[in-house]
Amino acid sequence: MVVRARRHQHAHLPRRRSGHTTSVTIGAELFCLTANQRDDGSLGEVFIHWGKHGTSAAGLVSSYAIALSLGLQHHVPLAELIRPGLDQFFVPNGHTDDPEIPRVRSAVDYIARRLAIDWLPYAERAGLGVYTLTERVHRAGTWIAASERDLRHSLAR
């Protein structure tokens, strides 16, 4: 898939910007994901902190955040930026303390899912296969109800 980036119009972020920081524990590791928005309310930049400053782990997640932020600066759609990170598998992984995303395959998987949930409309997230726990439970309930209806219909024949 080719993603076109518009490079001529850099939407500079305001000097003072709104955003939020999400702390999450994945396995035994603490991560802090900060997402700041542009004046129009869209995602403008990402910062990720993990572990001790200067370590390989801290450098790698910081580089991932820089890559995401540069893509956003060049108007690459968020869905295209996070798609490669979904379901990436490496440690730390497993249980999180985020009730919307209780299990992940890696920190990058978590970051991609958290950004999708926080910044993408439902239809785009669904296209990526990203749902909150509540949405997954609702979808399962809908599927079970439809299956039971189909079964009753088949038995009535």
ChimeraX commands (.cxc) that place a marker at each C-alpha (Angstrom):
marker #1 position 0.00,0.00,0.00 radius 0.5
marker #1 position 1.34,3.40,-0.97 radius 0.5
marker #1 position 0.61,6.28,1.37 radius 0.5
marker #1 position 0.99,9.74,-0.07 radius 0.5
marker #1 position 2.35,12.36,2.29 radius 0.5
marker #1 position 1.85,16.04,1.67 radius 0.5
marker #1 position 5.20,17.59,2.48 radius 0.5
marker #1 position 4.60,21.18,1.48 radius 0.5
marker #1 position 2.21,22.20,4.25 radius 0.5
marker #1 position 3.67,21.64,7.69 radius 0.5
marker #1 position 0.92,22.34,10.17 radius 0.5
marker #1 position 3.00,23.66,13.02 radius 0.5
marker #1 position 1.68,22.79,16.41 radius 0.5
marker #1 position 0.75,25.67,18.66 radius 0.5
marker #1 position 3.32,26.65,21.29 radius 0.5
marker #1 position 0.89,25.57,24.03 radius 0.5
marker #1 position -1.16,22.48,23.16 radius 0.5
marker #1 position -3.70,20.20,24.72 radius 0.5
marker #1 position -3.22,16.51,25.12 radius 0.5
marker #1 position -3.21,13.71,27.58 radius 0.5
marker #1 position -0.85,11.17,29.06 radius 0.5
marker #1 position -1.82,7.55,29.57 radius 0.5
marker #1 position 0.21,5.39,31.93 radius 0.5
marker #1 position -0.01,1.66,31.46 radius 0.5
marker #1 position 1.70,-1.37,32.91 radius 0.5
marker #1 position 2.41,-4.16,30.43 radius 0.5
marker #1 position 3.60,-7.21,32.29 radius 0.5
marker #1 position 5.80,-5.58,34.93 radius 0.5
marker #1 position 6.88,-2.60,32.78 radius 0.5
marker #1 position 5.48,0.93,33.08 radius 0.5
marker #1 position 4.95,2.99,29.93 radius 0.5
marker #1 position 3.76,6.59,29.58 radius 0.5
marker #1 position 2.18,7.61,26.28 radius 0.5
marker #1 position 1.59,11.34,25.73 radius 0.5
marker #1 position -0.56,12.40,22.79 radius 0.5
marker #1 position -0.87,16.10,21.97 radius 0.5
marker #1 position -3.39,17.58,19.61 radius 0.5
marker #1 position -3.39,20.26,16.96 radius 0.5
marker #1 position -5.69,23.28,17.08 radius 0.5
marker #1 position -8.22,21.36,14.96 radius 0.5
marker #1 position -8.41,18.59,17.57 radius 0.5
marker #1 position -6.54,15.97,15.53 radius 0.5
marker #1 position -3.50,14.10,16.82 radius 0.5
marker #1 position -0.34,16.14,16.27 radius 0.5
marker #1 position 2.51,14.44,18.14 radius 0.5
marker #1 position 3.33,11.46,20.34 radius 0.5
marker #1 position 5.84,10.92,23.14 radius 0.5
marker #1 position 6.55,7.55,24.76 radius 0.5
marker #1 position 8.56,7.00,27.91 radius 0.5
marker #1 position 9.72,3.58,29.08 radius 0.5
marker #1 position 12.48,2.60,31.42 radius 0.5
marker #1 position 15.66,4.41,32.25 radius 0.5
marker #1 position 16.78,7.28,30.02 radius 0.5
marker #1 position 19.66,6.22,27.77 radius 0.5
marker #1 position 18.79,2.53,27.61 radius 0.5
marker #1 position 18.09,0.71,24.35 radius 0.5
marker #1 position 14.45,0.21,25.32 radius 0.5
marker #1 position 13.93,3.91,26.04 radius 0.5
marker #1 position 15.65,4.85,22.79 radius 0.5
marker #1 position 13.61,2.44,20.69 radius 0.5
marker #1 position 10.22,3.59,21.97 radius 0.5
marker #1 position 11.31,7.21,21.69 radius 0.5
marker #1 position 12.33,6.59,18.06 radius 0.5
marker #1 position 8.93,4.97,17.39 radius 0.5
marker #1 position 7.23,8.08,18.84 radius 0.5
marker #1 position 9.37,10.34,16.65 radius 0.5
marker #1 position 8.48,8.31,13.55 radius 0.5
marker #1 position 4.76,8.51,14.42 radius 0.5
marker #1 position 5.03,12.27,15.04 radius 0.5
marker #1 position 6.87,12.90,11.77 radius 0.5
marker #1 position 4.26,10.91,9.89 radius 0.5
marker #1 position 1.52,12.98,11.51 radius 0.5
marker #1 position 3.39,16.19,10.69 radius 0.5
marker #1 position 3.43,15.10,7.04 radius 0.5
marker #1 position -0.29,14.27,7.12 radius 0.5
marker #1 position 0.06,10.51,6.85 radius 0.5
marker #1 position -3.26,9.10,8.11 radius 0.5
marker #1 position -3.00,7.76,11.66 radius 0.5
marker #1 position -4.53,4.43,10.63 radius 0.5
marker #1 position -1.69,3.90,8.15 radius 0.5
marker #1 position 0.94,4.86,10.72 radius 0.5
marker #1 position -0.28,2.42,13.36 radius 0.5
marker #1 position -1.33,-0.51,11.13 radius 0.5
marker #1 position 2.19,-2.06,11.07 radius 0.5
marker #1 position 2.35,-2.01,14.88 radius 0.5
marker #1 position -0.86,-3.92,15.44 radius 0.5
marker #1 position -0.23,-7.48,16.64 radius 0.5
marker #1 position 3.57,-7.07,16.66 radius 0.5
marker #1 position 4.81,-9.71,19.10 radius 0.5
marker #1 position 7.70,-9.19,21.52 radius 0.5
marker #1 position 8.28,-8.62,25.23 radius 0.5
marker #1 position 6.96,-7.05,27.31 radius 0.5
marker #1 position 3.55,-8.43,26.41 radius 0.5
marker #1 position 0.51,-9.99,28.04 radius 0.5
marker #1 position -1.74,-8.43,30.64 radius 0.5
marker #1 position -2.10,-4.66,31.03 radius 0.5
marker #1 position -3.78,-2.54,33.67 radius 0.5
marker #1 position -5.79,-0.74,30.96 radius 0.5
marker #1 position -9.41,-1.97,31.23 radius 0.5
marker #1 position -10.11,-1.14,27.57 radius 0.5
marker #1 position -7.08,-3.11,26.33 radius 0.5
marker #1 position -6.54,-5.94,28.84 radius 0.5
marker #1 position -3.99,-7.95,26.79 radius 0.5
marker #1 position -1.42,-7.00,24.17 radius 0.5
marker #1 position 1.24,-8.74,22.13 radius 0.5
marker #1 position 3.85,-5.97,22.71 radius 0.5
marker #1 position 4.29,-2.35,23.75 radius 0.5
marker #1 position 3.99,-1.29,20.10 radius 0.5
marker #1 position 0.74,-3.26,19.81 radius 0.5
marker #1 position -0.57,-1.42,22.90 radius 0.5
marker #1 position 0.50,2.00,21.61 radius 0.5
marker #1 position -1.16,1.38,18.23 radius 0.5
marker #1 position -4.39,0.22,19.91 radius 0.5
marker #1 position -4.45,3.07,22.45 radius 0.5
marker #1 position -3.90,5.68,19.73 radius 0.5
marker #1 position -6.61,4.08,17.58 radius 0.5
marker #1 position -9.11,4.05,20.44 radius 0.5
marker #1 position -8.33,7.62,21.47 radius 0.5
marker #1 position -8.00,9.25,18.05 radius 0.5
marker #1 position -9.81,7.27,15.34 radius 0.5
marker #1 position -13.55,7.05,14.72 radius 0.5
marker #1 position -15.16,3.67,15.35 radius 0.5
marker #1 position -15.47,2.81,11.64 radius 0.5
marker #1 position -11.73,3.28,11.05 radius 0.5
marker #1 position -10.84,1.30,14.19 radius 0.5
marker #1 position -13.19,-1.49,13.15 radius 0.5
marker #1 position -11.43,-1.57,9.78 radius 0.5
marker #1 position -8.19,-2.17,11.67 radius 0.5
marker #1 position -9.80,-4.74,13.97 radius 0.5
marker #1 position -9.29,-2.53,17.04 radius 0.5
marker #1 position -12.07,-2.64,19.62 radius 0.5
marker #1 position -12.31,-1.81,23.30 radius 0.5
marker #1 position -13.17,-4.64,25.68 radius 0.5
marker #1 position -16.72,-3.27,25.95 radius 0.5
marker #1 position -17.08,-3.24,22.17 radius 0.5
marker #1 position -15.76,-6.82,21.92 radius 0.5
marker #1 position -18.25,-8.00,24.55 radius 0.5
marker #1 position -21.09,-6.23,22.72 radius 0.5
marker #1 position -20.03,-7.75,19.38 radius 0.5
marker #1 position -19.85,-11.21,20.94 radius 0.5
marker #1 position -23.30,-10.78,22.48 radius 0.5
marker #1 position -24.72,-9.68,19.13 radius 0.5
marker #1 position -23.10,-12.65,17.40 radius 0.5
marker #1 position -24.44,-15.10,20.03 radius 0.5
marker #1 position -27.96,-13.65,19.77 radius 0.5
marker #1 position -27.87,-13.93,15.95 radius 0.5
marker #1 position -26.57,-17.53,16.18 radius 0.5
marker #1 position -29.36,-18.47,18.61 radius 0.5
marker #1 position -31.96,-16.87,16.29 radius 0.5
marker #1 position -30.57,-18.80,13.32 radius 0.5
marker #1 position -30.60,-22.04,15.33 radius 0.5
marker #1 position -34.22,-21.52,16.44 radius 0.5
marker #1 position -35.20,-20.70,12.86 radius 0.5
marker #1 position -33.50,-23.88,11.58 radius 0.5
marker #1 position -35.17,-26.06,14.23 radius 0.5
marker #1 position -38.60,-24.59,13.44 radius 0.5
marker #1 position -38.44,-25.84,9.84 radius 0.5
marker link #1:1,2 radius 0.2
marker link #1:2,3 radius 0.2
marker link #1:3,4 radius 0.2
marker link #1:4,5 radius 0.2
marker link #1:5,6 radius 0.2
marker link #1:6,7 radius 0.2
marker link #1:7,8 radius 0.2
marker link #1:8,9 radius 0.2
marker link #1:9,10 radius 0.2
marker link #1:10,11 radius 0.2
marker link #1:11,12 radius 0.2
marker link #1:12,13 radius 0.2
marker link #1:13,14 radius 0.2
marker link #1:14,15 radius 0.2
marker link #1:15,16 radius 0.2
marker link #1:16,17 radius 0.2
marker link #1:17,18 radius 0.2
marker link #1:18,19 radius 0.2
marker link #1:19,20 radius 0.2
marker link #1:20,21 radius 0.2
marker link #1:21,22 radius 0.2
marker link #1:22,23 radius 0.2
marker link #1:23,24 radius 0.2
marker link #1:24,25 radius 0.2
marker link #1:25,26 radius 0.2
marker link #1:26,27 radius 0.2
marker link #1:27,28 radius 0.2
marker link #1:28,29 radius 0.2
marker link #1:29,30 radius 0.2
marker link #1:30,31 radius 0.2
marker link #1:31,32 radius 0.2
marker link #1:32,33 radius 0.2
marker link #1:33,34 radius 0.2
marker link #1:34,35 radius 0.2
marker link #1:35,36 radius 0.2
marker link #1:36,37 radius 0.2
marker link #1:37,38 radius 0.2
marker link #1:38,39 radius 0.2
marker link #1:39,40 radius 0.2
marker link #1:40,41 radius 0.2
marker link #1:41,42 radius 0.2
marker link #1:42,43 radius 0.2
marker link #1:43,44 radius 0.2
marker link #1:44,45 radius 0.2
marker link #1:45,46 radius 0.2
marker link #1:46,47 radius 0.2
marker link #1:47,48 radius 0.2
marker link #1:48,49 radius 0.2
marker link #1:49,50 radius 0.2
marker link #1:50,51 radius 0.2
marker link #1:51,52 radius 0.2
marker link #1:52,53 radius 0.2
marker link #1:53,54 radius 0.2
marker link #1:54,55 radius 0.2
marker link #1:55,56 radius 0.2
marker link #1:56,57 radius 0.2
marker link #1:57,58 radius 0.2
marker link #1:58,59 radius 0.2
marker link #1:59,60 radius 0.2
marker link #1:60,61 radius 0.2
marker link #1:61,62 radius 0.2
marker link #1:62,63 radius 0.2
marker link #1:63,64 radius 0.2
marker link #1:64,65 radius 0.2
marker link #1:65,66 radius 0.2
marker link #1:66,67 radius 0.2
marker link #1:67,68 radius 0.2
marker link #1:68,69 radius 0.2
marker link #1:69,70 radius 0.2
marker link #1:70,71 radius 0.2
marker link #1:71,72 radius 0.2
marker link #1:72,73 radius 0.2
marker link #1:73,74 radius 0.2
marker link #1:74,75 radius 0.2
marker link #1:75,76 radius 0.2
marker link #1:76,77 radius 0.2
marker link #1:77,78 radius 0.2
marker link #1:78,79 radius 0.2
marker link #1:79,80 radius 0.2
marker link #1:80,81 radius 0.2
marker link #1:81,82 radius 0.2
marker link #1:82,83 radius 0.2
marker link #1:83,84 radius 0.2
marker link #1:84,85 radius 0.2
marker link #1:85,86 radius 0.2
marker link #1:86,87 radius 0.2
marker link #1:87,88 radius 0.2
marker link #1:88,89 radius 0.2
marker link #1:89,90 radius 0.2
marker link #1:90,91 radius 0.2
marker link #1:91,92 radius 0.2
marker link #1:92,93 radius 0.2
marker link #1:93,94 radius 0.2
marker link #1:94,95 radius 0.2
marker link #1:95,96 radius 0.2
marker link #1:96,97 radius 0.2
marker link #1:97,98 radius 0.2
marker link #1:98,99 radius 0.2
marker link #1:99,100 radius 0.2
marker link #1:100,101 radius 0.2
marker link #1:101,102 radius 0.2
marker link #1:102,103 radius 0.2
marker link #1:103,104 radius 0.2
marker link #1:104,105 radius 0.2
marker link #1:105,106 radius 0.2
marker link #1:106,107 radius 0.2
marker link #1:107,108 radius 0.2
marker link #1:108,109 radius 0.2
marker link #1:109,110 radius 0.2
marker link #1:110,111 radius 0.2
marker link #1:111,112 radius 0.2
marker link #1:112,113 radius 0.2
marker link #1:113,114 radius 0.2
marker link #1:114,115 radius 0.2
marker link #1:115,116 radius 0.2
marker link #1:116,117 radius 0.2
marker link #1:117,118 radius 0.2
marker link #1:118,119 radius 0.2
marker link #1:119,120 radius 0.2
marker link #1:120,121 radius 0.2
marker link #1:121,122 radius 0.2
marker link #1:122,123 radius 0.2
marker link #1:123,124 radius 0.2
marker link #1:124,125 radius 0.2
marker link #1:125,126 radius 0.2
marker link #1:126,127 radius 0.2
marker link #1:127,128 radius 0.2
marker link #1:128,129 radius 0.2
marker link #1:129,130 radius 0.2
marker link #1:130,131 radius 0.2
marker link #1:131,132 radius 0.2
marker link #1:132,133 radius 0.2
marker link #1:133,134 radius 0.2
marker link #1:134,135 radius 0.2
marker link #1:135,136 radius 0.2
marker link #1:136,137 radius 0.2
marker link #1:137,138 radius 0.2
marker link #1:138,139 radius 0.2
marker link #1:139,140 radius 0.2
marker link #1:140,141 radius 0.2
marker link #1:141,142 radius 0.2
marker link #1:142,143 radius 0.2
marker link #1:143,144 radius 0.2
marker link #1:144,145 radius 0.2
marker link #1:145,146 radius 0.2
marker link #1:146,147 radius 0.2
marker link #1:147,148 radius 0.2
marker link #1:148,149 radius 0.2
marker link #1:149,150 radius 0.2
marker link #1:150,151 radius 0.2
marker link #1:151,152 radius 0.2
marker link #1:152,153 radius 0.2
marker link #1:153,154 radius 0.2
marker link #1:154,155 radius 0.2
marker link #1:155,156 radius 0.2
marker link #1:156,157 radius 0.2
view
